[in-house]
Amino acid sequence: VGPRRLSGDRCGRDTEGPGFHVCPLFHTDALGPDASPDSLKFILKLLIAALIANAAWHVMSAYASFWKFKDAVAQTTQFGNDKSVTMLKNRILQLATDYDLPIDENTFTVTRSRESLHTVVDGSYTREIELVPGYSRPWPFSFHIDTFSDAPMTGDGR
């Protein structure tokens, strides 16, 4: 009694003999049985992950510009006691241009109170964000910036 052999193996050789073998032609995958049958599912998962990453990148870059703009406006109003409201509006418009935001003089207001030394900036805008290639969606942004400065106001309060 010797070792047990495979059914197609007689005396150490295949029934097909040397040369061209037909068995690889019976596999559904051209690469043979070692290729993963779930490769299409894997490619689909990679595509979905790439679309999610693309959407996250576009949304976060829009929010990063928005947050930088808000910080710059807060700094401008906090240290802008020597500037008039018109000068502050012009500076805010310049900041919006610097951060590539669709803001004009009709989309925000600047109010200043001499008694309480508060400067308030309110505004909003809508920006188109490309979530997936070929599909953009309007995304609303609004801001309310209330700054207080203990330095005396030297500029024109109007």
DSSP file (Angstrom, degrees, kcal/mol; ACC not computed):
  #  RESIDUE AA STRUCTURE BP1 BP2  ACC     N-H-->O    O-->H-N    N-H-->O    O-->H-N    TCO  KAPPA ALPHA  PHI   PSI    X-CA   Y-CA   Z-CA
    1    1 A V              0   0    0      0, 0.0     3,-0.1     0, 0.0     0, 0.0   0.000 360.0 360.0 360.0 123.1    0.0    0.0    0.0
    2    2 A G        -     0   0    0      1,-0.2     2,-0.1     3,-0.0     3,-0.1  -0.375 360.0 -55.1-109.9-171.3    1.5    3.3   -1.1
    3    3 A P        -     0   0    0      0, 0.0     2,-0.3     0, 0.0    -1,-0.2  -0.367  61.0-106.0 -68.0 148.3    0.6    6.9   -0.9
    4    4 A R        -     0   0    0     -3,-0.1     2,-0.2    -2,-0.1     0, 0.0  -0.543  39.0-157.0 -76.8 137.2   -2.7    7.9   -2.2
    5    5 A R        -     0   0    0     -2,-0.3     2,-0.1     1,-0.1    -1,-0.0  -0.704  23.8 -90.8-114.0 163.8   -2.6    9.7   -5.5
    6    6 A L    >   -     0   0    0     -2,-0.2     3,-1.4     1,-0.1    -1,-0.1  -0.361  39.3-114.5 -70.1 154.7   -5.0   12.1   -7.3
    7    7 A S  T 3  S+     0   0    0      1,-0.3    -1,-0.1    -2,-0.1    -2,-0.0   0.824 114.1  46.0 -64.0 -33.1   -7.5   10.5   -9.7
    8    8 A G  T 3  S+     0   0    0      2,-0.0     7,-0.7     1,-0.0     2,-0.6   0.432  96.2  89.6 -88.9   2.5   -6.0   12.0  -12.8
    9    9 A D  E <   +A   14   0A   0     -3,-1.4     2,-0.6     5,-0.2     5,-0.2  -0.881  52.3 179.7-107.4 116.3   -2.5   11.2  -11.9
   10   10 A R  E >  S-A   13   0A   0      3,-2.2     3,-1.3    -2,-0.6    -3,-0.0  -0.955  73.0 -19.6-119.1 117.4   -1.2    7.8  -13.0
   11   11 A C  T 3  S-     0   0    0     -2,-0.6    -1,-0.2     1,-0.3     3,-0.1   0.848 127.0 -51.4  58.7  36.4    2.3    6.9  -12.2
   12   12 A G  T 3  S+     0   0    0      1,-0.2     2,-0.3    -3,-0.0    -1,-0.3   0.533 117.7  93.4  85.0   6.3    3.3   10.5  -11.5
   13   13 A R  E <  S-A   10   0A   0     -3,-1.3    -3,-2.2     5,-0.0    -1,-0.2  -0.958  73.3-110.6-132.7 154.6    2.1   12.0  -14.8
   14   14 A D  E >   -A    9   0A   0     -2,-0.3     3,-0.5    -5,-0.2    -5,-0.2  -0.345  25.7-121.4 -74.9 158.2   -1.1   13.7  -15.9
   15   15 A T  T 3  S+     0   0    0     -7,-0.7    -1,-0.1     1,-0.2    -6,-0.1   0.710 110.9  63.3 -72.2 -19.4   -3.5   12.1  -18.3
   16   16 A E  T 3  S-     0   0    0      1,-0.2    -1,-0.2    -8,-0.1     4,-0.1   0.751  97.4-149.9 -77.5 -22.9   -3.0   15.1  -20.7
   17   17 A G    <   -     0   0    0     -3,-0.5    -1,-0.2     2,-0.1    -2,-0.1  -0.209  35.9 -30.4  82.2-176.5    0.6   14.4  -21.1
   18   18 A P  S    S+     0   0    0      0, 0.0     2,-0.4     0, 0.0    -5,-0.0  -0.321 106.3  25.6 -74.9 158.6    3.4   16.9  -21.8
   19   19 A G  S    S+     0   0    0     -2,-0.0     2,-0.3     2,-0.0    -2,-0.1  -0.786 105.6  27.5 100.2-134.1    2.9   20.2  -23.7
   20   20 A F        -     0   0    0     -2,-0.4     2,-0.4    -4,-0.1     0, 0.0  -0.491  66.0-156.3 -75.4 129.9   -0.4   22.0  -23.9
   21   21 A H        -     0   0    0     -2,-0.3     4,-0.2     1,-0.1    -1,-0.0  -0.889  11.4-160.3-109.3 138.5   -2.9   21.5  -21.1
   22   22 A V  S >  S+     0   0    0     -2,-0.4     3,-1.5     1,-0.2     4,-0.5   0.694  74.8  84.5 -88.0 -22.1   -6.6   22.0  -21.5
   23   23 A C  G >  S+     0   0    0      1,-0.3     3,-1.6     2,-0.2     4,-0.3   0.847  83.7  57.2 -56.1 -41.4   -7.5   22.5  -17.8
   24   24 A P  G >  S+     0   0    0      0, 0.0     3,-1.0     0, 0.0    -1,-0.3   0.781  98.7  63.1 -62.7 -22.4   -6.7   26.3  -17.6
   25   25 A L  G <  S+     0   0    0     -3,-1.5    -2,-0.2     1,-0.2    -3,-0.1   0.683  93.3  62.7 -73.7 -16.9   -9.2   26.9  -20.4
   26   26 A F  G <  S+     0   0    0     -3,-1.6    -1,-0.2    -4,-0.5     2,-0.2   0.583  81.9  99.0 -84.5  -9.8  -12.0   25.6  -18.2
   27   27 A H  S <  S-     0   0    0     -3,-1.0     5,-0.1    -4,-0.3     0, 0.0  -0.524  73.0-136.8 -78.7 145.1  -11.6   28.4  -15.6
   28   28 A T  S    S+     0   0    0     -2,-0.2     2,-0.4     3,-0.0    -1,-0.1   0.796  90.7  66.5 -71.4 -27.6  -13.9   31.4  -15.9
   29   29 A D  S >  S-     0   0    0      1,-0.1     3,-1.7     6,-0.1    -2,-0.1  -0.808  80.3-139.8 -96.4 133.7  -11.0   33.8  -15.3
   30   30 A A  T 3  S+     0   0    0     -2,-0.4    -1,-0.1     1,-0.3    -3,-0.1   0.746 102.0  59.3 -64.6 -23.0   -8.4   34.0  -18.0
   31   31 A L  T 3  S-     0   0    0      1,-0.3     3,-0.4     2,-0.0    -1,-0.3   0.533 112.9-116.5 -84.1  -5.2   -5.7   34.2  -15.3
   32   32 A G    X   -     0   0    0     -3,-1.7     3,-1.0     1,-0.2    -1,-0.3  -0.515  49.3 -43.1 101.9-171.6   -6.7   30.8  -13.8
   33   33 A P  T 3  S+     0   0    0      0, 0.0    -1,-0.2     0, 0.0    -3,-0.1   0.606 124.1  70.1 -74.2 -10.4   -8.0   29.9  -10.5
   34   34 A D  T 3  S+     0   0    0     -3,-0.4     2,-0.2    -5,-0.1    -2,-0.1   0.689  76.6  95.1 -81.6 -17.2   -5.6   32.1   -8.5
   35   35 A A  S <  S-     0   0    0     -3,-1.0    -6,-0.1     1,-0.1    -3,-0.0  -0.520  86.4-109.8 -74.3 139.8   -7.3   35.4   -9.7
   36   36 A S    >   -     0   0    0     -2,-0.2     3,-1.1     1,-0.2    -1,-0.1  -0.509  15.2-150.6 -71.5 129.8   -9.8   36.7   -7.2
   37   37 A P  T 3  S+     0   0    0      0, 0.0     3,-0.4     0, 0.0     4,-0.2   0.656  94.7  63.0 -72.9 -13.0  -13.4   36.4   -8.5
   38   38 A D  T 3>  +     0   0    0      1,-0.2     4,-2.2     2,-0.1     5,-0.2   0.116  65.6 111.7 -97.1  21.5  -14.2   39.5   -6.4
   39   39 A S  H <> S+     0   0    0     -3,-1.1     4,-2.4     1,-0.2    -1,-0.2   0.868  77.0  52.0 -65.3 -34.7  -11.9   41.9   -8.4
   40   40 A L  H  > S+     0   0    0     -3,-0.4     4,-2.2     2,-0.2    -1,-0.2   0.902 109.8  49.3 -65.7 -39.7  -14.9   43.8   -9.8
   41   41 A K  H  > S+     0   0    0      2,-0.2     4,-2.2     1,-0.2    -2,-0.2   0.889 111.0  50.4 -64.4 -39.0  -16.3   44.3   -6.3
   42   42 A F  H  X S+     0   0    0     -4,-2.2     4,-2.3     2,-0.2    -2,-0.2   0.911 110.2  48.8 -65.7 -43.0  -12.9   45.5   -5.2
   43   43 A I  H  X S+     0   0    0     -4,-2.4     4,-2.3     1,-0.2    -2,-0.2   0.890 110.6  51.7 -64.1 -39.1  -12.7   48.0   -8.1
   44   44 A L  H  X S+     0   0    0     -4,-2.2     4,-2.3     2,-0.2    -2,-0.2   0.899 109.2  49.9 -64.3 -40.8  -16.2   49.2   -7.3
   45   45 A K  H  X S+     0   0    0     -4,-2.2     4,-2.5     2,-0.2    -2,-0.2   0.904 110.4  50.2 -64.1 -40.7  -15.3   49.7   -3.6
   46   46 A L  H  X S+     0   0    0     -4,-2.3     4,-2.3     2,-0.2    -2,-0.2   0.897 109.9  50.9 -63.8 -39.8  -12.2   51.7   -4.7
   47   47 A L  H  X S+     0   0    0     -4,-2.3     4,-2.2     2,-0.2    -2,-0.2   0.919 111.2  47.2 -63.6 -44.1  -14.3   53.8   -7.0
   48   48 A I  H  X S+     0   0    0     -4,-2.3     4,-2.3     2,-0.2    -2,-0.2   0.907 111.9  50.6 -64.5 -41.6  -16.8   54.6   -4.2
   49   49 A A  H  X S+     0   0    0     -4,-2.5     4,-2.4     1,-0.2    -1,-0.2   0.891 110.0  50.4 -63.3 -38.9  -13.9   55.4   -1.8
   50   50 A A  H  X S+     0   0    0     -4,-2.3     4,-2.3     2,-0.2    -2,-0.2   0.889 110.0  49.8 -66.7 -38.6  -12.4   57.8   -4.4
   51   51 A L  H  X S+     0   0    0     -4,-2.2     4,-2.4     2,-0.2    -2,-0.2   0.898 112.0  47.9 -66.3 -40.1  -15.7   59.6   -4.9
   52   52 A I  H  X S+     0   0    0     -4,-2.3     4,-2.6     2,-0.2    -2,-0.2   0.915 112.5  48.9 -65.8 -42.7  -16.2   60.0   -1.2
   53   53 A A  H  X S+     0   0    0     -4,-2.4     4,-2.3     2,-0.2    -2,-0.2   0.898 111.1  50.6 -64.0 -39.9  -12.6   61.3   -0.8
   54   54 A N  H  X S+     0   0    0     -4,-2.3     4,-2.2     2,-0.2    -2,-0.2   0.931 112.2  46.2 -62.9 -46.5  -13.2   63.7   -3.7
   55   55 A A  H  X S+     0   0    0     -4,-2.4     4,-2.5     1,-0.2     5,-0.2   0.915 112.6  50.4 -63.4 -42.8  -16.4   65.1   -2.2
   56   56 A A  H  X S+     0   0    0     -4,-2.6     4,-2.6     1,-0.2     5,-0.2   0.899 109.6  51.8 -62.5 -39.8  -14.8   65.4    1.2
   57   57 A W  H  X S+     0   0    0     -4,-2.3     4,-2.2     2,-0.2    -2,-0.2   0.935 112.2  44.7 -62.6 -46.7  -11.8   67.3   -0.3
   58   58 A H  H  X S+     0   0    0     -4,-2.2     4,-1.6     2,-0.2    -2,-0.2   0.905 116.0  46.0 -67.4 -41.1  -14.0   69.8   -2.1
   59   59 A V  H  X S+     0   0    0     -4,-2.5     4,-2.3     1,-0.2    -2,-0.2   0.932 114.6  47.2 -66.7 -44.9  -16.3   70.4    0.9
   60   60 A M  H  X S+     0   0    0     -4,-2.6     4,-2.4    -5,-0.2    -2,-0.2   0.858 109.5  53.0 -69.1 -33.7  -13.4   70.8    3.4
   61   61 A S  H  X S+     0   0    0     -4,-2.2     4,-1.9    -5,-0.2    -1,-0.2   0.881 109.9  49.4 -68.0 -34.9  -11.5   73.1    1.1
   62   62 A A  H  X S+     0   0    0     -4,-1.6     4,-1.9     2,-0.2    -2,-0.2   0.917 113.2  46.2 -66.5 -42.2  -14.7   75.3    0.9
   63   63 A Y  H  X S+     0   0    0     -4,-2.3     4,-2.8     2,-0.2     5,-0.2   0.852 108.3  56.4 -68.6 -33.2  -15.0   75.3    4.7
   64   64 A A  H  X S+     0   0    0     -4,-2.4     4,-2.3     2,-0.2     5,-0.2   0.923 108.8  46.6 -64.0 -43.0  -11.3   76.0    5.2
   65   65 A S  H  X S+     0   0    0     -4,-1.9     4,-2.3     2,-0.2    -1,-0.2   0.908 112.9  51.0 -62.8 -41.0  -11.7   79.2    3.1
   66   66 A F  H  X S+     0   0    0     -4,-1.9     4,-2.5     2,-0.2    -2,-0.2   0.929 111.6  45.9 -62.1 -46.9  -14.8   80.1    5.0
   67   67 A W  H  X S+     0   0    0     -4,-2.8     4,-2.4     2,-0.2    -1,-0.2   0.891 112.9  49.9 -66.3 -39.3  -13.1   79.6    8.4
   68   68 A K  H  X S+     0   0    0     -4,-2.3     4,-2.3    -5,-0.2    -1,-0.2   0.906 111.2  50.1 -64.4 -40.3  -10.0   81.6    7.3
   69   69 A F  H  X S+     0   0    0     -4,-2.3     4,-2.6     2,-0.2    -2,-0.2   0.932 110.1  49.8 -62.3 -46.1  -12.2   84.4    6.1
   70   70 A K  H  X S+     0   0    0     -4,-2.5     4,-2.5     1,-0.2    -2,-0.2   0.916 111.7  48.5 -60.1 -43.2  -14.2   84.5    9.4
   71   71 A D  H  X S+     0   0    0     -4,-2.4     4,-2.2     1,-0.2    -1,-0.2   0.905 111.9  48.9 -63.3 -41.1  -10.9   84.6   11.4
   72   72 A A  H  X S+     0   0    0     -4,-2.3     4,-2.4     2,-0.2    -2,-0.2   0.895 111.9  48.7 -66.9 -39.3   -9.6   87.4    9.2
   73   73 A V  H  X S+     0   0    0     -4,-2.6     4,-2.7     2,-0.2     5,-0.3   0.911 110.7  51.1 -66.4 -41.4  -12.8   89.4    9.5
   74   74 A A  H  X S+     0   0    0     -4,-2.5     4,-2.2    -5,-0.2    -2,-0.2   0.908 112.1  46.8 -62.0 -41.1  -12.8   89.0   13.3
   75   75 A Q  H  X S+     0   0    0     -4,-2.2     4,-2.0     2,-0.2    -1,-0.2   0.903 111.7  51.3 -67.2 -40.0   -9.2   90.2   13.4
   76   76 A T  H  < S+     0   0    0     -4,-2.4    -2,-0.2     1,-0.2    -1,-0.2   0.916 114.6  42.2 -62.9 -43.8  -10.0   93.1   11.2
   77   77 A T  H >< S+     0   0    0     -4,-2.7     3,-0.6     1,-0.2    -1,-0.2   0.849 112.8  53.4 -74.4 -32.7  -13.0   94.2   13.3
   78   78 A Q  H 3< S+     0   0    0     -4,-2.2     3,-0.2    -5,-0.3    -2,-0.2   0.895 121.3  30.1 -69.4 -37.9  -11.2   93.7   16.6
   79   79 A F  T 3< S+     0   0    0     -4,-2.0     3,-0.3     1,-0.2    -1,-0.2   0.150 100.5  87.9-106.8  19.1   -8.2   95.8   15.7
   80   80 A G    X   +     0   0    0     -3,-0.6     3,-1.7     1,-0.2    -1,-0.2  -0.070  40.8 122.0-108.0  33.7  -10.1   98.2   13.4
   81   81 A N  T 3  S+     0   0    0      1,-0.3    74,-2.4    -3,-0.2    73,-1.0   0.725  74.2  57.7 -67.5 -19.6  -11.2  100.8   15.8
   82   82 A D  T 3  S+     0   0    0     -3,-0.3     2,-0.3    72,-0.2    -1,-0.3   0.388  97.1  81.3 -89.2   4.8   -9.4  103.5   13.9
   83   83 A K  S <  S-     0   0    0     -3,-1.7    72,-0.2    72,-0.2     2,-0.1  -0.820  77.7-122.0-112.4 150.3  -11.3  102.7   10.7
   84   84 A S     >  -     0   0    0     -2,-0.3     4,-2.3     1,-0.1    73,-0.2  -0.319  32.7-104.9 -78.9 169.2  -14.8  103.8    9.7
   85   85 A V  H  > S+     0   0    0     71,-0.6     4,-2.5     1,-0.2     5,-0.2   0.881 123.6  53.4 -62.6 -38.0  -17.6  101.3    8.9
   86   86 A T  H  > S+     0   0    0      2,-0.2     4,-2.2     1,-0.2    -1,-0.2   0.904 108.7  48.6 -63.7 -41.2  -17.1  102.0    5.1
   87   87 A M  H  > S+     0   0    0      2,-0.2     4,-2.1     1,-0.2    -2,-0.2   0.883 111.0  50.8 -66.3 -37.7  -13.4  101.2    5.5
   88   88 A L  H  X S+     0   0    0     -4,-2.3     4,-2.5     2,-0.2    -2,-0.2   0.909 109.2  50.9 -65.3 -40.9  -14.2   98.0    7.3
   89   89 A K  H  X S+     0   0    0     -4,-2.5     4,-2.4     1,-0.2    -2,-0.2   0.917 110.3  49.3 -61.7 -42.8  -16.7   97.0    4.6
   90   90 A N  H  X S+     0   0    0     -4,-2.2     4,-2.0     1,-0.2    -1,-0.2   0.895 111.3  49.3 -63.5 -39.4  -14.0   97.6    1.9
   91   91 A R  H  X S+     0   0    0     -4,-2.1     4,-2.3     2,-0.2    -1,-0.2   0.892 110.1  51.0 -67.4 -38.3  -11.5   95.6    3.9
   92   92 A I  H  X S+     0   0    0     -4,-2.5     4,-2.4     2,-0.2    -2,-0.2   0.896 109.5  50.6 -66.1 -39.3  -14.0   92.7    4.2
   93   93 A L  H  X S+     0   0    0     -4,-2.4     4,-2.0     2,-0.2    -1,-0.2   0.889 109.7  50.8 -63.7 -38.2  -14.7   92.8    0.5
   94   94 A Q  H  X S+     0   0    0     -4,-2.0     4,-2.3     2,-0.2    -2,-0.2   0.902 109.8  50.0 -65.5 -40.1  -10.9   92.6   -0.1
   95   95 A L  H  X S+     0   0    0     -4,-2.3     4,-2.2     2,-0.2    -2,-0.2   0.896 108.3  53.0 -63.8 -40.1  -10.7   89.6    2.2
   96   96 A A  H  <>S+     0   0    0     -4,-2.4     5,-2.9     1,-0.2    -1,-0.2   0.898 110.2  47.9 -62.6 -39.6  -13.5   87.9    0.4
   97   97 A T  H ><5S+     0   0    0     -4,-2.0     3,-1.1     3,-0.2    -2,-0.2   0.905 109.6  53.2 -65.7 -41.0  -11.6   88.4   -2.9
   98   98 A D  H 3<5S+     0   0    0     -4,-2.3    -2,-0.2     1,-0.3    -1,-0.2   0.874 114.5  40.9 -61.7 -37.7   -8.4   87.1   -1.3
   99   99 A Y  T 3<5S-     0   0    0     -4,-2.2    -1,-0.3    -5,-0.1    -2,-0.2   0.301 113.0-118.9 -95.1   9.5  -10.2   83.9   -0.2
  100  100 A D  T < 5 +     0   0    0     -3,-1.1    -3,-0.2     1,-0.2    -4,-0.1   0.916  58.5 155.0  56.1  50.3  -12.2   83.6   -3.5
  101  101 A L      < -     0   0    0     -5,-2.9     2,-2.1    -6,-0.1    -1,-0.2  -0.874  52.1-120.9-109.4 141.8  -15.6   83.9   -1.9
  102  102 A P        +     0   0    0      0, 0.0     2,-0.4     0, 0.0    24,-0.3  -0.441  62.7 137.5 -81.3  69.9  -18.7   85.2   -3.7
  103  103 A I        +     0   0    0     -2,-2.1     2,-0.2   -10,-0.1    -2,-0.1  -0.949  24.4 172.9-119.1 133.8  -19.4   88.1   -1.4
  104  104 A D    >   -     0   0    0     -2,-0.4     3,-1.8    -8,-0.0     4,-0.3  -0.734  52.0 -86.3-126.0-178.6  -20.4   91.6   -2.4
  105  105 A E  T 3  S+     0   0    0      1,-0.3     3,-0.4    -2,-0.2   -12,-0.0   0.660 123.9  57.2 -67.1 -14.0  -21.5   94.6   -0.4
  106  106 A N  T 3  S+     0   0    0      1,-0.2    -1,-0.3     3,-0.0     3,-0.0   0.517  95.9  64.2 -91.3  -5.5  -25.2   93.5   -0.4
  107  107 A T  S <  S+     0   0    0     -3,-1.8    17,-1.9    16,-0.1     2,-0.3   0.436 105.8  33.7-100.1   1.0  -24.5   90.1    1.2
  108  108 A F  E     -B  123   0B   0     -3,-0.4     2,-0.3    -4,-0.3    15,-0.3  -0.986  62.2-148.3-150.0 160.5  -23.2   91.4    4.6
  109  109 A T  E     -B  122   0B   0     13,-2.9    13,-1.9    -2,-0.3     2,-0.5  -0.954   3.6-156.3-128.9 149.8  -23.7   94.2    7.1
  110  110 A V  E     +B  121   0B   0     -2,-0.3     2,-0.4    11,-0.2    11,-0.2  -0.992  15.7 177.4-125.2 123.2  -21.4   95.9    9.5
  111  111 A T  E     -B  120   0B   0      9,-2.7     9,-3.1    -2,-0.5     2,-0.4  -0.963   7.1-166.0-125.5 146.1  -22.8   97.7   12.6
  112  112 A R  E     -B  119   0B   0     -2,-0.4     2,-0.6     7,-0.2     7,-0.2  -0.992   9.2-155.9-134.3 137.6  -20.8   99.4   15.3
  113  113 A S  E  >> -B  118   0B   0      5,-2.7     4,-1.0    -2,-0.4     5,-0.8  -0.955   1.3-166.2-114.5 118.3  -21.8  100.5   18.7
  114  114 A R  T  45S+     0   0    0     -2,-0.6    39,-0.2     1,-0.2    -1,-0.1   0.847  87.3  55.0 -70.1 -33.0  -19.7  103.3   20.2
  115  115 A E  T  45S+     0   0    0      1,-0.2    -1,-0.2     2,-0.1    -2,-0.0   0.929 120.5  26.7 -69.5 -44.3  -21.1  102.8   23.7
  116  116 A S  T  45S-     0   0    0      2,-0.1    -1,-0.2    32,-0.0    -2,-0.2   0.452  99.8-127.0 -99.7  -0.4  -20.3   99.1   24.1
  117  117 A L  T  <5 +     0   0    0     -4,-1.0    32,-1.6     1,-0.2     2,-0.4   0.812  59.5 145.8  58.7  33.6  -17.3   99.1   21.7
  118  118 A H  E   < -BC 113 148B   0     -5,-0.8    -5,-2.7    30,-0.2     2,-0.4  -0.793  34.7-165.7-101.0 143.0  -18.9   96.2   19.7
  119  119 A T  E     -BC 112 147B   0     28,-2.2    28,-2.7    -2,-0.4     2,-0.5  -0.998  10.3-166.7-124.4 126.8  -18.6   95.6   16.0
  120  120 A V  E     -BC 111 146B   0     -9,-3.1    -9,-2.7    -2,-0.4     2,-0.5  -0.952   7.5-172.3-119.5 130.0  -21.0   93.1   14.5
  121  121 A V  E     +BC 110 145B   0     24,-2.8    24,-3.0    -2,-0.5     2,-0.4  -0.985   8.6 178.1-121.3 121.8  -20.6   91.6   11.0
  122  122 A D  E     +BC 109 144B   0    -13,-1.9   -13,-2.9    -2,-0.5     2,-0.3  -0.957  17.5 129.7-121.0 141.1  -23.5   89.5    9.7
  123  123 A G  E     -BC 108 143B   0     20,-2.2    20,-3.0    -2,-0.4     2,-0.3  -0.990  28.9-157.5-174.1 172.2  -23.7   87.9    6.3
  124  124 A S  E     + C   0 142B   0    -17,-1.9     2,-0.3    -2,-0.3    18,-0.2  -0.983   8.6 177.4-157.1 158.9  -24.2   84.9    4.1
  125  125 A Y  E     - C   0 141B   0     16,-2.7    16,-3.1    -2,-0.3     2,-0.4  -0.969  23.1-127.3-156.7 166.0  -23.4   83.5    0.7
  126  126 A T  E     - C   0 140B   0     -2,-0.3     2,-0.4   -24,-0.3    -2,-0.0  -0.976  21.5-168.3-122.8 134.7  -23.9   80.4   -1.4
  127  127 A R  E     - C   0 139B   0     12,-2.6    12,-2.8    -2,-0.4     2,-0.5  -0.971  22.8-123.8-125.5 137.2  -21.0   78.6   -3.1
  128  128 A E  E     - C   0 138B   0     -2,-0.4     2,-0.5    10,-0.2     8,-0.0  -0.668  29.4-168.6 -78.3 126.4  -21.2   75.9   -5.7
  129  129 A I  E     - C   0 137B   0      8,-2.5     8,-2.4    -2,-0.5     2,-1.0  -0.974  19.6-135.9-120.3 128.5  -19.3   72.8   -4.6
  130  130 A E  E     + C   0 136B   0     -2,-0.5     6,-0.3     6,-0.2   -72,-0.2  -0.718  25.1 176.8 -84.5 103.7  -18.6   69.9   -6.9
  131  131 A L  E    S+     0   0B   0      4,-1.3    -1,-0.2    -2,-1.0   -73,-0.2   0.925  72.7   6.1 -75.9 -46.3  -19.4   66.8   -4.9
  132  132 A V  E >  S- C   0 135B   0      3,-1.3     3,-2.7   -78,-0.1    -1,-0.2  -0.942 104.7 -76.7-129.6 155.5  -18.7   64.3   -7.7
  133  133 A P  T 3  S+     0   0    0      0, 0.0     3,-0.1     0, 0.0   -78,-0.0  -0.307 121.4  13.8 -56.4 123.5  -17.2   65.1  -11.1
  134  134 A G  T 3  S+     0   0    0     -2,-0.1     2,-0.5     1,-0.1    -4,-0.0   0.357 111.0  89.1  93.9  -4.7  -20.0   66.7  -13.2
  135  135 A Y  E <   +C  132   0B   0     -3,-2.7    -4,-1.3     2,-0.0    -3,-1.3  -0.942  50.5 178.1-131.4 112.2  -22.4   67.3  -10.3
  136  136 A S  E     -C  130   0B   0     -2,-0.5    -6,-0.2    -6,-0.3    -8,-0.1  -0.812   8.0-163.4-109.4 152.4  -22.3   70.6   -8.3
  137  137 A R  E     -C  129   0B   0     -8,-2.4    -8,-2.5    -2,-0.3     2,-0.3  -0.998  26.1-113.3-134.8 137.4  -24.5   71.6   -5.5
  138  138 A P  E     -C  128   0B   0      0, 0.0   -10,-0.2     0, 0.0   -12,-0.0  -0.549  32.9-163.2 -69.6 131.9  -25.1   75.0   -4.0
  139  139 A W  E     -C  127   0B   0    -12,-2.8   -12,-2.6    -2,-0.3     2,-0.2  -0.969   9.5-139.4-121.3 119.1  -23.8   75.1   -0.4
  140  140 A P  E     -C  126   0B   0      0, 0.0     2,-0.4     0, 0.0   -14,-0.2  -0.563  18.2-175.1 -82.9 141.2  -24.9   77.9    1.9
  141  141 A F  E     +C  125   0B   0    -16,-3.1   -16,-2.7    -2,-0.2     2,-0.3  -0.996   3.1 179.8-129.2 136.8  -22.5   79.6    4.3
  142  142 A S  E     -C  124   0B   0     -2,-0.4     2,-0.4   -18,-0.2   -18,-0.3  -0.982   5.1-166.2-136.0 151.3  -23.5   82.2    6.9
  143  143 A F  E     -C  123   0B   0    -20,-3.0   -20,-2.2    -2,-0.3     2,-0.4  -0.991  14.2-173.3-140.7 146.7  -21.5   84.1    9.5
  144  144 A H  E     -C  122   0B   0     -2,-0.4     2,-0.5   -22,-0.2   -22,-0.2  -0.953  12.7-177.1-136.9 114.0  -22.0   86.2   12.5
  145  145 A I  E     +C  121   0B   0    -24,-3.0   -24,-2.8    -2,-0.4     2,-0.6  -0.960   4.2 179.7-120.5 117.8  -19.0   87.9   14.0
  146  146 A D  E     -C  120   0B   0     -2,-0.5     2,-0.3   -26,-0.2   -26,-0.2  -0.946  11.6-179.5-119.7 108.5  -19.3   89.9   17.2
  147  147 A T  E     -C  119   0B   0    -28,-2.7   -28,-2.2    -2,-0.6     2,-0.4  -0.826  13.8-158.8-113.9 150.6  -16.1   91.5   18.3
  148  148 A F  E     -C  118   0B   0     -2,-0.3     2,-0.4   -30,-0.2   -30,-0.2  -0.975   7.8-173.7-124.4 137.3  -15.3   93.6   21.3
  149  149 A S        -     0   0    0    -32,-1.6     4,-0.1    -2,-0.4   -70,-0.1  -0.999  20.1-158.0-133.1 135.6  -12.3   95.9   21.7
  150  150 A D        +     0   0    0     -2,-0.4    -1,-0.1     2,-0.1     3,-0.0   0.479  67.4 102.5 -90.3  -1.0  -11.3   97.8   24.7
  151  151 A A  S    S-     0   0    0    -34,-0.1    -2,-0.1     1,-0.1     2,-0.0  -0.594  84.6-103.7 -76.9 143.0   -9.3  100.3   22.7
  152  152 A P        -     0   0    0      0, 0.0     2,-0.5     0, 0.0    -1,-0.1  -0.366  34.6-109.7 -68.4 147.0  -11.1  103.6   22.1
  153  153 A M        +     0   0    0    -39,-0.2   -71,-0.2     1,-0.2     4,-0.1  -0.640  41.4 167.1 -79.1 123.3  -12.6  104.2   18.8
  154  154 A T        +     0   0    0    -73,-1.0   -72,-0.2    -2,-0.5    -1,-0.2   0.617  52.0  80.7-108.6 -18.3  -10.7  106.8   16.9
  155  155 A G  S    S-     0   0    0    -74,-2.4     2,-0.4   -72,-0.2   -72,-0.2  -0.276  97.6 -78.6 -83.4 172.6  -12.3  106.3   13.4
  156  156 A D        -     0   0    0    -74,-0.2   -71,-0.6     1,-0.1    -1,-0.1  -0.576  37.1-143.9 -69.4 126.0  -15.6  107.6   12.1
  157  157 A G              0   0    0     -2,-0.4   -45,-0.2     1,-0.3    -1,-0.1   0.458 360.0 360.0 -74.5  -0.8  -18.3  105.4   13.5
  158  158 A R              0   0    0    -47,-0.1    -1,-0.3   -73,-0.0   -74,-0.1   0.457 360.0 360.0 -94.3 360.0  -20.4  105.6   10.4
